[in-house]
Structure formats: structure tokens, C-alpha cells
């Protein structure tokens, strides 16, 4: 399961994203970080353009639906 799926399911805290980033960087994965985390383009843009908090806010909106 990807980071986003686990986060939305309440299985891990948002801060766990750092471990996923580290794991991706140390892996032989050919996918992008966005794909590895399970993010869509809008979520990736908010994360890169704004902040971790902006990404967390977008995910939390989905979590609360």
C-alpha cells in the first residue's frame, strides 16, 4: 500500500512521509516519488509549491469525507 492510502486509512501519521521518501531514495524504483507515495498531480503541486502542511490539509479533507 502507498503512503497516501495508509495515511487516509489512519494507519500512520503524516510524518511517516519522510520514511517513505527515504525508502524511495534508497530503492531501485523507476517510478516517480509522486507515484511511489500515491499522490495525484494536484497534491504533488501543493506539496512542492506550498508546504508539507498544504499537502496534509488536502489529504485530511479526503480523510474526513
mmCIF file of the N, C-alpha and C atoms, coordinates in Angstrom:
data_MODEL
# 
_entry.id   MODEL 
# 
loop_
_atom_site.group_PDB 
_atom_site.id 
_atom_site.type_symbol 
_atom_site.label_atom_id 
_atom_site.label_alt_id 
_atom_site.label_comp_id 
_atom_site.label_asym_id 
_atom_site.label_entity_id 
_atom_site.label_seq_id 
_atom_site.pdbx_PDB_ins_code 
_atom_site.Cartn_x 
_atom_site.Cartn_y 
_atom_site.Cartn_z 
_atom_site.occupancy 
_atom_site.B_iso_or_equiv 
_atom_site.pdbx_formal_charge 
_atom_site.auth_seq_id 
_atom_site.auth_comp_id 
_atom_site.auth_asym_id 
_atom_site.auth_atom_id 
_atom_site.pdbx_PDB_model_num 
ATOM 1   N N  . UNK A 1 1  ? 0.844   -1.185 0.000   1.00 0.00 ? 1  UNK A N  1 
ATOM 2   C CA . UNK A 1 1  ? 0.000   0.000  0.000   1.00 0.00 ? 1  UNK A CA 1 
ATOM 3   C C  . UNK A 1 1  ? 0.890   1.249  0.000   1.00 0.00 ? 1  UNK A C  1 
ATOM 4   N N  . UNK A 1 2  ? 0.454   2.249  -0.693  1.00 0.00 ? 2  UNK A N  1 
ATOM 5   C CA . UNK A 1 2  ? 1.193   3.512  -0.791  1.00 0.00 ? 2  UNK A CA 1 
ATOM 6   C C  . UNK A 1 2  ? 0.976   4.363  0.463   1.00 0.00 ? 2  UNK A C  1 
ATOM 7   N N  . UNK A 1 3  ? 1.848   5.371  0.626   1.00 0.00 ? 3  UNK A N  1 
ATOM 8   C CA . UNK A 1 3  ? 1.740   6.268  1.777   1.00 0.00 ? 3  UNK A CA 1 
ATOM 9   C C  . UNK A 1 3  ? 0.342   6.873  1.884   1.00 0.00 ? 3  UNK A C  1 
ATOM 10  N N  . UNK A 1 4  ? -0.153  7.419  0.776   1.00 0.00 ? 4  UNK A N  1 
ATOM 11  C CA . UNK A 1 4  ? -1.445  8.109  0.805   1.00 0.00 ? 4  UNK A CA 1 
ATOM 12  C C  . UNK A 1 4  ? -2.558  7.180  1.286   1.00 0.00 ? 4  UNK A C  1 
ATOM 13  N N  . UNK A 1 5  ? -2.593  5.965  0.783   1.00 0.00 ? 5  UNK A N  1 
ATOM 14  C CA . UNK A 1 5  ? -3.634  5.007  1.181   1.00 0.00 ? 5  UNK A CA 1 
ATOM 15  C C  . UNK A 1 5  ? -3.562  4.712  2.678   1.00 0.00 ? 5  UNK A C  1 
ATOM 16  N N  . UNK A 1 6  ? -2.354  4.497  3.166   1.00 0.00 ? 6  UNK A N  1 
ATOM 17  C CA . UNK A 1 6  ? -2.187  4.189  4.594   1.00 0.00 ? 6  UNK A CA 1 
ATOM 18  C C  . UNK A 1 6  ? -2.535  5.391  5.464   1.00 0.00 ? 6  UNK A C  1 
ATOM 19  N N  . UNK A 1 7  ? -2.149  6.582  5.019   1.00 0.00 ? 7  UNK A N  1 
ATOM 20  C CA . UNK A 1 7  ? -2.465  7.789  5.787   1.00 0.00 ? 7  UNK A CA 1 
ATOM 21  C C  . UNK A 1 7  ? -3.971  8.006  5.850   1.00 0.00 ? 7  UNK A C  1 
ATOM 22  N N  . UNK A 1 8  ? -4.634  7.897  4.713   1.00 0.00 ? 8  UNK A N  1 
ATOM 23  C CA . UNK A 1 8  ? -6.079  8.104  4.669   1.00 0.00 ? 8  UNK A CA 1 
ATOM 24  C C  . UNK A 1 8  ? -6.831  7.055  5.491   1.00 0.00 ? 8  UNK A C  1 
ATOM 25  N N  . UNK A 1 9  ? -6.244  5.872  5.613   1.00 0.00 ? 9  UNK A N  1 
ATOM 26  C CA . UNK A 1 9  ? -6.859  4.804  6.407   1.00 0.00 ? 9  UNK A CA 1 
ATOM 27  C C  . UNK A 1 9  ? -6.564  4.967  7.897   1.00 0.00 ? 9  UNK A C  1 
ATOM 28  N N  . UNK A 1 10 ? -5.743  5.975  8.237   1.00 0.00 ? 10 UNK A N  1 
ATOM 29  C CA . UNK A 1 10 ? -5.418  6.215  9.637   1.00 0.00 ? 10 UNK A CA 1 
ATOM 30  C C  . UNK A 1 10 ? -4.377  5.257  10.188  1.00 0.00 ? 10 UNK A C  1 
ATOM 31  N N  . UNK A 1 11 ? -3.630  4.613  9.293   1.00 0.00 ? 11 UNK A N  1 
ATOM 32  C CA . UNK A 1 11 ? -2.650  3.621  9.715   1.00 0.00 ? 11 UNK A CA 1 
ATOM 33  C C  . UNK A 1 11 ? -1.296  4.220  10.096  1.00 0.00 ? 11 UNK A C  1 
ATOM 34  N N  . UNK A 1 12 ? -1.066  5.465  9.719   1.00 0.00 ? 12 UNK A N  1 
ATOM 35  C CA . UNK A 1 12 ? 0.204   6.099  10.068  1.00 0.00 ? 12 UNK A CA 1 
ATOM 36  C C  . UNK A 1 12 ? 0.060   7.609  10.125  1.00 0.00 ? 12 UNK A C  1 
ATOM 37  N N  . UNK A 1 13 ? 0.962   8.276  10.863  1.00 0.00 ? 13 UNK A N  1 
ATOM 38  C CA . UNK A 1 13 ? 0.911   9.735  10.953  1.00 0.00 ? 13 UNK A CA 1 
ATOM 39  C C  . UNK A 1 13 ? 1.490   10.371 9.692   1.00 0.00 ? 13 UNK A C  1 
ATOM 40  N N  . UNK A 1 14 ? 1.158   11.630 9.461   1.00 0.00 ? 14 UNK A N  1 
ATOM 41  C CA . UNK A 1 14 ? 1.654   12.307 8.265   1.00 0.00 ? 14 UNK A CA 1 
ATOM 42  C C  . UNK A 1 14 ? 3.185   12.312 8.220   1.00 0.00 ? 14 UNK A C  1 
ATOM 43  N N  . UNK A 1 15 ? 3.814   12.421 9.371   1.00 0.00 ? 15 UNK A N  1 
ATOM 44  C CA . UNK A 1 15 ? 5.272   12.499 9.445   1.00 0.00 ? 15 UNK A CA 1 
ATOM 45  C C  . UNK A 1 15 ? 5.958   11.263 8.861   1.00 0.00 ? 15 UNK A C  1 
ATOM 46  N N  . UNK A 1 16 ? 5.225   10.178 8.731   1.00 0.00 ? 16 UNK A N  1 
ATOM 47  C CA . UNK A 1 16 ? 5.779   8.954  8.155   1.00 0.00 ? 16 UNK A CA 1 
ATOM 48  C C  . UNK A 1 16 ? 6.167   9.149  6.690   1.00 0.00 ? 16 UNK A C  1 
ATOM 49  N N  . UNK A 1 17 ? 5.707   10.234 6.081   1.00 0.00 ? 17 UNK A N  1 
ATOM 50  C CA . UNK A 1 17 ? 6.061   10.519 4.686   1.00 0.00 ? 17 UNK A CA 1 
ATOM 51  C C  . UNK A 1 17 ? 7.578   10.611 4.523   1.00 0.00 ? 17 UNK A C  1 
ATOM 52  N N  . UNK A 1 18 ? 8.259   11.104 5.561   1.00 0.00 ? 18 UNK A N  1 
ATOM 53  C CA . UNK A 1 18 ? 9.720   11.233 5.491   1.00 0.00 ? 18 UNK A CA 1 
ATOM 54  C C  . UNK A 1 18 ? 10.392  9.878  5.294   1.00 0.00 ? 18 UNK A C  1 
ATOM 55  N N  . UNK A 1 19 ? 9.892   8.852  5.963   1.00 0.00 ? 19 UNK A N  1 
ATOM 56  C CA . UNK A 1 19 ? 10.450  7.495  5.831   1.00 0.00 ? 19 UNK A CA 1 
ATOM 57  C C  . UNK A 1 19 ? 10.179  6.964  4.423   1.00 0.00 ? 19 UNK A C  1 
ATOM 58  N N  . UNK A 1 20 ? 9.003   7.235  3.886   1.00 0.00 ? 20 UNK A N  1 
ATOM 59  C CA . UNK A 1 20 ? 8.688   6.802  2.523   1.00 0.00 ? 20 UNK A CA 1 
ATOM 60  C C  . UNK A 1 20 ? 9.619   7.482  1.516   1.00 0.00 ? 20 UNK A C  1 
ATOM 61  N N  . UNK A 1 21 ? 9.888   8.757  1.721   1.00 0.00 ? 21 UNK A N  1 
ATOM 62  C CA . UNK A 1 21 ? 10.793  9.486  0.824   1.00 0.00 ? 21 UNK A CA 1 
ATOM 63  C C  . UNK A 1 21 ? 12.189  8.880  0.893   1.00 0.00 ? 21 UNK A C  1 
ATOM 64  N N  . UNK A 1 22 ? 12.637  8.591  2.098   1.00 0.00 ? 22 UNK A N  1 
ATOM 65  C CA . UNK A 1 22 ? 13.957  7.982  2.294   1.00 0.00 ? 22 UNK A CA 1 
ATOM 66  C C  . UNK A 1 22 ? 14.017  6.606  1.625   1.00 0.00 ? 22 UNK A C  1 
ATOM 67  N N  . UNK A 1 23 ? 12.989  5.802  1.838   1.00 0.00 ? 23 UNK A N  1 
ATOM 68  C CA . UNK A 1 23 ? 12.943  4.465  1.236   1.00 0.00 ? 23 UNK A CA 1 
ATOM 69  C C  . UNK A 1 23 ? 12.970  4.546  -0.286  1.00 0.00 ? 23 UNK A C  1 
ATOM 70  N N  . UNK A 1 24 ? 12.212  5.478  -0.855  1.00 0.00 ? 24 UNK A N  1 
ATOM 71  C CA . UNK A 1 24 ? 12.197  5.661  -2.315  1.00 0.00 ? 24 UNK A CA 1 
ATOM 72  C C  . UNK A 1 24 ? 13.591  6.046  -2.809  1.00 0.00 ? 24 UNK A C  1 
ATOM 73  N N  . UNK A 1 25 ? 14.248  6.974  -2.088  1.00 0.00 ? 25 UNK A N  1 
ATOM 74  C CA . UNK A 1 25 ? 15.582  7.424  -2.484  1.00 0.00 ? 25 UNK A CA 1 
ATOM 75  C C  . UNK A 1 25 ? 16.622  6.324  -2.431  1.00 0.00 ? 25 UNK A C  1 
ATOM 76  N N  . UNK A 1 26 ? 16.415  5.349  -1.562  1.00 0.00 ? 26 UNK A N  1 
ATOM 77  C CA . UNK A 1 26 ? 17.370  4.246  -1.414  1.00 0.00 ? 26 UNK A CA 1 
ATOM 78  C C  . UNK A 1 26 ? 16.973  3.003  -2.209  1.00 0.00 ? 26 UNK A C  1 
ATOM 79  N N  . UNK A 1 27 ? 15.908  3.113  -2.982  1.00 0.00 ? 27 UNK A N  1 
ATOM 80  C CA . UNK A 1 27 ? 15.415  1.945  -3.724  1.00 0.00 ? 27 UNK A CA 1 
ATOM 81  C C  . UNK A 1 27 ? 15.826  2.021  -5.194  1.00 0.00 ? 27 UNK A C  1 
ATOM 82  N N  . UNK A 1 28 ? 15.528  0.958  -5.897  1.00 0.00 ? 28 UNK A N  1 
ATOM 83  C CA . UNK A 1 28 ? 15.761  0.909  -7.343  1.00 0.00 ? 28 UNK A CA 1 
ATOM 84  C C  . UNK A 1 28 ? 14.475  1.194  -8.119  1.00 0.00 ? 28 UNK A C  1 
ATOM 85  N N  . UNK A 1 29 ? 13.479  1.768  -7.432  1.00 0.00 ? 29 UNK A N  1 
ATOM 86  C CA . UNK A 1 29 ? 12.196  2.069  -8.071  1.00 0.00 ? 29 UNK A CA 1 
ATOM 87  C C  . UNK A 1 29 ? 12.401  2.976  -9.282  1.00 0.00 ? 29 UNK A C  1 
ATOM 88  N N  . UNK A 1 30 ? 11.670  2.684  -10.342 1.00 0.00 ? 30 UNK A N  1 
ATOM 89  C CA . UNK A 1 30 ? 11.746  3.520  -11.544 1.00 0.00 ? 30 UNK A CA 1 
ATOM 90  C C  . UNK A 1 30 ? 10.601  4.528  -11.596 1.00 0.00 ? 30 UNK A C  1 
ATOM 91  N N  . UNK A 1 31 ? 9.649   4.409  -10.672 1.00 0.00 ? 31 UNK A N  1 
ATOM 92  C CA . UNK A 1 31 ? 8.521   5.341  -10.655 1.00 0.00 ? 31 UNK A CA 1 
ATOM 93  C C  . UNK A 1 31 ? 8.961   6.662  -10.011 1.00 0.00 ? 31 UNK A C  1 
ATOM 94  N N  . UNK A 1 32 ? 8.160   7.686  -10.227 1.00 0.00 ? 32 UNK A N  1 
ATOM 95  C CA . UNK A 1 32 ? 8.439   8.985  -9.616  1.00 0.00 ? 32 UNK A CA 1 
ATOM 96  C C  . UNK A 1 32 ? 8.092   8.932  -8.129  1.00 0.00 ? 32 UNK A C  1 
ATOM 97  N N  . UNK A 1 33 ? 8.577   9.899  -7.385  1.00 0.00 ? 33 UNK A N  1 
ATOM 98  C CA . UNK A 1 33 ? 8.248   9.980  -5.967  1.00 0.00 ? 33 UNK A CA 1 
ATOM 99  C C  . UNK A 1 33 ? 6.740   10.139 -5.789  1.00 0.00 ? 33 UNK A C  1 
ATOM 100 N N  . UNK A 1 34 ? 6.128   10.956 -6.643  1.00 0.00 ? 34 UNK A N  1 
ATOM 101 C CA . UNK A 1 34 ? 4.677   11.147 -6.587  1.00 0.00 ? 34 UNK A CA 1 
ATOM 102 C C  . UNK A 1 34 ? 3.959   9.813  -6.708  1.00 0.00 ? 34 UNK A C  1 
ATOM 103 N N  . UNK A 1 35 ? 4.350   9.015  -7.671  1.00 0.00 ? 35 UNK A N  1 
ATOM 104 C CA . UNK A 1 35 ? 3.722   7.709  -7.876  1.00 0.00 ? 35 UNK A CA 1 
ATOM 105 C C  . UNK A 1 35 ? 4.000   6.788  -6.682  1.00 0.00 ? 35 UNK A C  1 
ATOM 106 N N  . UNK A 1 36 ? 5.205   6.818  -6.177  1.00 0.00 ? 36 UNK A N  1 
ATOM 107 C CA . UNK A 1 36 ? 5.591   5.970  -5.047  1.00 0.00 ? 36 UNK A CA 1 
ATOM 108 C C  . UNK A 1 36 ? 4.745   6.285  -3.811  1.00 0.00 ? 36 UNK A C  1 
ATOM 109 N N  . UNK A 1 37 ? 4.467   7.566  -3.613  1.00 0.00 ? 37 UNK A N  1 
ATOM 110 C CA . UNK A 1 37 ? 3.665   7.981  -2.463  1.00 0.00 ? 37 UNK A CA 1 
ATOM 111 C C  . UNK A 1 37 ? 2.171   7.806  -2.696  1.00 0.00 ? 37 UNK A C  1 
ATOM 112 N N  . UNK A 1 38 ? 1.771   7.664  -3.966  1.00 0.00 ? 38 UNK A N  1 
ATOM 113 C CA . UNK A 1 38 ? 0.361   7.511  -4.296  1.00 0.00 ? 38 UNK A CA 1 
ATOM 114 C C  . UNK A 1 38 ? -0.371  8.830  -4.429  1.00 0.00 ? 38 UNK A C  1 
ATOM 115 N N  . UNK A 1 39 ? 0.363   9.915  -4.641  1.00 0.00 ? 39 UNK A N  1 
ATOM 116 C CA . UNK A 1 39 ? -0.237  11.247 -4.750  1.00 0.00 ? 39 UNK A CA 1 
ATOM 117 C C  . UNK A 1 39 ? -0.705  11.517 -6.174  1.00 0.00 ? 39 UNK A C  1 
ATOM 118 N N  . UNK A 1 40 ? -1.699  12.401 -6.310  1.00 0.00 ? 40 UNK A N  1 
ATOM 119 C CA . UNK A 1 40 ? -2.085  12.864 -7.640  1.00 0.00 ? 40 UNK A CA 1 
ATOM 120 C C  . UNK A 1 40 ? -1.327  14.160 -7.943  1.00 0.00 ? 40 UNK A C  1 
ATOM 121 N N  . UNK A 1 41 ? -1.492  14.674 -9.141  1.00 0.00 ? 41 UNK A N  1 
ATOM 122 C CA . UNK A 1 41 ? -0.744  15.858 -9.573  1.00 0.00 ? 41 UNK A CA 1 
ATOM 123 C C  . UNK A 1 41 ? -1.073  17.076 -8.707  1.00 0.00 ? 41 UNK A C  1 
ATOM 124 N N  . UNK A 1 42 ? -2.347  17.263 -8.378  1.00 0.00 ? 42 UNK A N  1 
ATOM 125 C CA . UNK A 1 42 ? -2.759  18.406 -7.549  1.00 0.00 ? 42 UNK A CA 1 
ATOM 126 C C  . UNK A 1 42 ? -2.074  18.349 -6.175  1.00 0.00 ? 42 UNK A C  1 
ATOM 127 N N  . UNK A 1 43 ? -2.038  17.174 -5.596  1.00 0.00 ? 43 UNK A N  1 
ATOM 128 C CA . UNK A 1 43 ? -1.408  17.010 -4.279  1.00 0.00 ? 43 UNK A CA 1 
ATOM 129 C C  . UNK A 1 43 ? 0.087   17.263 -4.349  1.00 0.00 ? 43 UNK A C  1 
ATOM 130 N N  . UNK A 1 44 ? 0.719   16.746 -5.399  1.00 0.00 ? 44 UNK A N  1 
ATOM 131 C CA . UNK A 1 44 ? 2.156   16.968 -5.575  1.00 0.00 ? 44 UNK A CA 1 
ATOM 132 C C  . UNK A 1 44 ? 2.451   18.457 -5.755  1.00 0.00 ? 44 UNK A C  1 
ATOM 133 N N  . UNK A 1 45 ? 1.649   19.144 -6.554  1.00 0.00 ? 45 UNK A N  1 
ATOM 134 C CA . UNK A 1 45 ? 1.851   20.576 -6.784  1.00 0.00 ? 45 UNK A CA 1 
ATOM 135 C C  . UNK A 1 45 ? 1.738   21.372 -5.488  1.00 0.00 ? 45 UNK A C  1 
ATOM 136 N N  . UNK A 1 46 ? 0.727   21.063 -4.682  1.00 0.00 ? 46 UNK A N  1 
ATOM 137 C CA . UNK A 1 46 ? 0.543   21.763 -3.410  1.00 0.00 ? 46 UNK A CA 1 
ATOM 138 C C  . UNK A 1 46 ? 1.738   21.517 -2.501  1.00 0.00 ? 46 UNK A C  1 
ATOM 139 N N  . UNK A 1 47 ? 2.218   20.314 -2.494  1.00 0.00 ? 47 UNK A N  1 
ATOM 140 C CA . UNK A 1 47 ? 3.352   19.928 -1.649  1.00 0.00 ? 47 UNK A CA 1 
ATOM 141 C C  . UNK A 1 47 ? 4.611   20.662 -2.068  1.00 0.00 ? 47 UNK A C  1 
ATOM 142 N N  . UNK A 1 48 ? 4.897   20.678 -3.373  1.00 0.00 ? 48 UNK A N  1 
ATOM 143 C CA . UNK A 1 48 ? 6.123   21.309 -3.877  1.00 0.00 ? 48 UNK A CA 1 
ATOM 144 C C  . UNK A 1 48 ? 6.012   22.827 -3.839  1.00 0.00 ? 48 UNK A C  1 
ATOM 145 N N  . UNK A 1 49 ? 4.887   23.357 -4.276  1.00 0.00 ? 49 UNK A N  1 
ATOM 146 C CA . UNK A 1 49 ? 4.719   24.810 -4.360  1.00 0.00 ? 49 UNK A CA 1 
ATOM 147 C C  . UNK A 1 49 ? 4.504   25.467 -3.007  1.00 0.00 ? 49 UNK A C  1 
ATOM 148 N N  . UNK A 1 50 ? 3.831   24.757 -2.106  1.00 0.00 ? 50 UNK A N  1 
ATOM 149 C CA . UNK A 1 50 ? 3.478   25.360 -0.821  1.00 0.00 ? 50 UNK A CA 1 
ATOM 150 C C  . UNK A 1 50 ? 4.273   24.742 0.326   1.00 0.00 ? 50 UNK A C  1 
ATOM 151 N N  . UNK A 1 51 ? 3.812   23.600 0.818   1.00 0.00 ? 51 UNK A N  1 
ATOM 152 C CA . UNK A 1 51 ? 4.467   23.037 2.006   1.00 0.00 ? 51 UNK A CA 1 
ATOM 153 C C  . UNK A 1 51 ? 3.927   21.656 2.332   1.00 0.00 ? 51 UNK A C  1 
ATOM 154 N N  . UNK A 1 52 ? 4.573   21.020 3.292   1.00 0.00 ? 52 UNK A N  1 
ATOM 155 C CA . UNK A 1 52 ? 4.067   19.746 3.817   1.00 0.00 ? 52 UNK A CA 1 
ATOM 156 C C  . UNK A 1 52 ? 2.659   19.945 4.369   1.00 0.00 ? 52 UNK A C  1 
ATOM 157 N N  . UNK A 1 53 ? 2.462   21.068 5.030   1.00 0.00 ? 53 UNK A N  1 
ATOM 158 C CA . UNK A 1 53 ? 1.169   21.358 5.644   1.00 0.00 ? 53 UNK A CA 1 
ATOM 159 C C  . UNK A 1 53 ? 0.061   21.454 4.597   1.00 0.00 ? 53 UNK A C  1 
ATOM 160 N N  . UNK A 1 54 ? 0.382   22.031 3.437   1.00 0.00 ? 54 UNK A N  1 
ATOM 161 C CA . UNK A 1 54 ? -0.607  22.147 2.362   1.00 0.00 ? 54 UNK A CA 1 
ATOM 162 C C  . UNK A 1 54 ? -1.007  20.764 1.860   1.00 0.00 ? 54 UNK A C  1 
ATOM 163 N N  . UNK A 1 55 ? -0.031  19.878 1.725   1.00 0.00 ? 55 UNK A N  1 
ATOM 164 C CA . UNK A 1 55 ? -0.334  18.507 1.316   1.00 0.00 ? 55 UNK A CA 1 
ATOM 165 C C  . UNK A 1 55 ? -1.167  17.814 2.382   1.00 0.00 ? 55 UNK A C  1 
ATOM 166 N N  . UNK A 1 56 ? -0.776  17.956 3.627   1.00 0.00 ? 56 UNK A N  1 
ATOM 167 C CA . UNK A 1 56 ? -1.514  17.315 4.714   1.00 0.00 ? 56 UNK A CA 1 
ATOM 168 C C  . UNK A 1 56 ? -2.956  17.807 4.755   1.00 0.00 ? 56 UNK A C  1 
ATOM 169 N N  . UNK A 1 57 ? -3.157  19.083 4.516   1.00 0.00 ? 57 UNK A N  1 
ATOM 170 C CA . UNK A 1 57 ? -4.506  19.650 4.509   1.00 0.00 ? 57 UNK A CA 1 
ATOM 171 C C  . UNK A 1 57 ? -5.358  19.025 3.402   1.00 0.00 ? 57 UNK A C  1 
ATOM 172 N N  . UNK A 1 58 ? -4.783  18.880 2.208   1.00 0.00 ? 58 UNK A N  1 
ATOM 173 C CA . UNK A 1 58 ? -5.513  18.251 1.101   1.00 0.00 ? 58 UNK A CA 1 
ATOM 174 C C  . UNK A 1 58 ? -5.881  16.804 1.436   1.00 0.00 ? 58 UNK A C  1 
ATOM 175 N N  . UNK A 1 59 ? -4.940  16.093 2.027   1.00 0.00 ? 59 UNK A N  1 
ATOM 176 C CA . UNK A 1 59 ? -5.199  14.698 2.372   1.00 0.00 ? 59 UNK A CA 1 
ATOM 177 C C  . UNK A 1 59 ? -6.225  14.597 3.492   1.00 0.00 ? 59 UNK A C  1 
ATOM 178 N N  . UNK A 1 60 ? -6.128  15.481 4.459   1.00 0.00 ? 60 UNK A N  1 
ATOM 179 C CA . UNK A 1 60 ? -7.078  15.462 5.573   1.00 0.00 ? 60 UNK A CA 1 
ATOM 180 C C  . UNK A 1 60 ? -8.504  15.716 5.109   1.00 0.00 ? 60 UNK A C  1 
ATOM 181 N N  . UNK A 1 61 ? -8.671  16.535 4.069   1.00 0.00 ? 61 UNK A N  1 
ATOM 182 C CA . UNK A 1 61 ? -10.009 16.771 3.519   1.00 0.00 ? 61 UNK A CA 1 
ATOM 183 C C  . UNK A 1 61 ? -10.595 15.485 2.960   1.00 0.00 ? 61 UNK A C  1 
ATOM 184 N N  . UNK A 1 62 ? -9.739  14.662 2.352   1.00 0.00 ? 62 UNK A N  1 
ATOM 185 C CA . UNK A 1 62 ? -10.194 13.374 1.816   1.00 0.00 ? 62 UNK A CA 1 
ATOM 186 C C  . UNK A 1 62 ? -10.468 12.383 2.940   1.00 0.00 ? 62 UNK A C  1 
ATOM 187 N N  . UNK A 1 63 ? -9.671  12.470 3.977   1.00 0.00 ? 63 UNK A N  1 
ATOM 188 C CA . UNK A 1 63 ? -9.785  11.575 5.121   1.00 0.00 ? 63 UNK A CA 1 
ATOM 189 C C  . UNK A 1 63 ? -11.108 11.778 5.843   1.00 0.00 ? 63 UNK A C  1 
ATOM 190 N N  . UNK A 1 64 ? -11.574 13.014 5.881   1.00 0.00 ? 64 UNK A N  1 
ATOM 191 C CA . UNK A 1 64 ? -12.767 13.355 6.623   1.00 0.00 ? 64 UNK A CA 1 
ATOM 192 C C  . UNK A 1 64 ? -14.063 13.191 5.831   1.00 0.00 ? 64 UNK A C  1 
ATOM 193 N N  . UNK A 1 65 ? -13.970 12.681 4.624   1.00 0.00 ? 65 UNK A N  1 
ATOM 194 C CA . UNK A 1 65 ? -15.172 12.500 3.793   1.00 0.00 ? 65 UNK A CA 1 
ATOM 195 C C  . UNK A 1 65 ? -15.885 11.225 4.163   1.00 0.00 ? 65 UNK A C  1 
# 
